[in-house]
Amino acid sequence: MFEVIKVERPSKKVLEDLKEISSATAWGVLYNMGISSTFMEGIMPLNNGAKMVGPAQTLHYLPMREDKKYTPEWFRTSAPFQLANEIQKGDIVVVDAGVYMGYGGMGDIMITGYYVKGAGGMVFDGSIRDSPYVKTLKMPIFARGVQPSITPHVMPVVANVMIQCGGVLVVPGDVLIGDDDGVVVIPKELVEEVAKRGLEREKIEMYARKLLEAGRPLSEAYPPKPEWLTKPPI
C-alpha cells in the first residue's frame, strides 16, 4: 500500500488570476525572474482550445522488467489508484512515464477515473491510449502523443515526489499553466508573484494591441511600456 504525500494548494484567488494569463506570459515573467527551465518541451494539448491552471499532483513510473511483473491485485493498490482517492477538484495530475517516448501509463478508463473526481487536467511525458474517447472528456489533456499499444511497458512506482516532465522539474504543489502553446511550470513559492506580474503584463500588451488596431506604427506599440498601466495611451 502506498502512502500519498499531501500537498499544499494556492488560494482560489491566485488560481483565478492565473487563468487570465497565458503560458507564454507565465514563461516570460519567470524568465525575467531568473527561472528559465519551466517549459515542457514536446508536450502538447490533445484538443485545441485547452486552458489548464492548477496545482500539480505527481506520478512516477519506471520501465518494467520481466521479473517485476505485477498482478491486478497489486495494481489496484498502486500509486495512481491511491492518488485518485486523494486529489481535489482542480488538481493537475502530472505523469513521468519513465520513458522518453512511448506509452505514458494510462488509457481511457484510468483517465476517466481522474476526470470524475474533478481533476483540472492531466499531463503525460509519454503517449496516452484510447484518444477517441478521451477527447470527448471536458478535461484538458497534454501528452507527447497518442498510440494504441501499451509498449514500452511501464509500472507505477510512487506518487507526489519530485519528477521530470518534458525535461522540466515538477514539485508537488507547483502550479501548471497549459494552453495551445504547451505547458509551463510555476514554482509554488513564486505563484503569487507570477500572478501579479502576469496580470500586469497581459494588461500592457492589451494596450499594445489597441494601439496597433488604432493605426499607430509598430514602433510606438512594441515593446509595451509599463507606464501604460497608469497612463493608458488611448
Long-range contacts (C-beta under 8 A, 24 or more apart in sequence): 1-77, 1-82, 2-77, 2-78, 2-79, 2-82, 2-158, 2-159, 3-82, 4-79, 4-82, 4-83, 4-85, 4-86, 4-159, 4-160, 5-159, 5-160, 5-161, 5-172, 6-86, 6-160, 7-55, 7-56, 7-57, 7-160, 7-172, 7-173, 8-173, 8-188, 9-55, 9-88, 9-91, 9-173, 10-55, 10-175, 10-188, 10-191, 10-192, 14-191, 14-192, 14-195, 15-53, 15-54, 15-90, 15-175, 17-195, 17-196, 17-198, 17-199, 18-53, 18-175, 18-177, 18-186, 18-191, 18-194, 18-195, 18-198, 19-51, 19-53, 20-198, 20-199, 20-202, 21-177, 21-195, 21-198, 21-199, 21-201, 21-202, 22-177, 22-179, 22-181, 22-202, 23-177, 23-178, 23-179, 23-181, 23-182, 23-183, 23-184, 24-181, 25-198, 25-201, 25-202, 25-205, 26-177, 26-184, 26-186, 26-194, 26-198, 27-184, 28-201, 29-194, 29-197, 29-198, 29-201, 30-184, 30-186, 30-190, 30-194, 32-197, 33-190, 33-193, 33-194, 33-197, 35-187, 35-190, 37-167, 37-168, 37-169, 38-168, 38-184, 38-185, 38-186, 39-166, 39-168, 39-182, 39-183, 39-184, 40-123, 40-125, 40-142, 40-165, 40-166, 40-167, 40-168, 40-182, 40-183, 40-184, 40-185, 41-166, 41-167, 41-168, 41-182, 42-144, 42-166, 43-123, 43-124, 43-125, 43-142, 43-143, 43-144, 43-165, 43-166, 43-182, 43-183, 44-142, 44-143, 44-144, 44-182, 45-140, 45-141, 45-142, 45-178, 45-179, 45-180, 45-182, 46-128, 46-131, 46-134, 46-135, 46-140, 46-141, 46-142, 46-143, 46-146, 47-135, 47-140, 47-141, 48-180, 49-180, 50-121, 50-140, 50-141, 50-142, 50-178, 50-179, 50-180, 51-140, 51-178, 51-179, 52-92, 52-120, 52-121, 52-140, 52-142, 52-176, 52-177, 52-178, 52-179, 52-183, 53-120, 53-175, 53-176, 53-177, 53-178, 54-90, 54-91, 54-92, 54-120, 54-121, 54-175, 54-176, 55-90, 55-91, 55-92, 55-173, 55-174, 55-175, 55-176, 55-188, 56-91, 56-92, 56-93, 56-94, 56-170, 56-171, 56-172, 56-173, 56-174, 56-175, 56-176, 56-185, 57-83, 57-86, 57-87, 57-91, 57-92, 57-93, 57-94, 57-159, 57-160, 57-172, 58-93, 58-94, 58-95, 58-96, 58-159, 58-160, 58-161, 58-162, 58-163, 58-170, 58-172, 59-83, 59-93, 59-94, 59-95, 59-96, 59-105, 59-156, 59-158, 59-159, 59-163, 60-96, 60-98, 60-156, 60-157, 60-158, 60-159, 60-161, 60-163, 61-95, 61-96, 61-97, 61-98, 61-105, 61-154, 61-155, 61-156, 61-157, 62-98, 62-154, 62-155, 62-157, 63-98, 63-99, 63-152, 63-153, 63-154, 63-155, 64-152, 64-153, 64-154, 64-155, 68-155, 70-155, 75-156, 78-155, 78-156, 79-156, 79-157, 79-158, 79-159, 80-105, 80-106, 80-110, 80-156, 80-159, 82-159, 83-159, 83-160, 84-113, 84-114, 84-117, 86-159, 87-114, 87-117, 87-118, 87-119, 88-118, 89-117, 89-118, 89-119, 89-120, 90-118, 90-119, 90-120, 91-118, 91-119, 91-120, 92-119, 92-120, 92-121, 92-122, 92-123, 92-176, 92-178, 93-119, 93-121, 93-122, 93-123, 94-122, 94-123, 94-163, 94-165, 94-170, 94-176, 95-122, 95-123, 95-124, 95-125, 95-126, 95-165, 96-125, 96-163, 96-164, 96-165, 96-170, 97-124, 97-125, 97-126, 97-154, 98-154, 98-157, 99-126, 99-152, 99-154, 100-125, 101-126, 101-127, 101-144, 102-126, 102-127, 102-147, 102-151, 102-152, 103-127, 103-129, 103-147, 103-149, 103-150, 103-151, 103-152, 103-153, 103-154, 104-128, 104-143, 104-144, 104-154, 105-154, 105-156, 107-134, 107-150, 108-133, 108-134, 111-137, 111-141, 112-137, 114-139, 115-139, 121-176, 121-178, 123-165, 123-166, 123-176, 123-178, 123-183, 125-164, 125-165, 125-166, 126-154, 140-178, 142-178, 142-182, 142-183, 200-226, 200-229, 203-228, 203-229, 204-228, 204-229, 207-232, 207-233, 207-234, 210-234
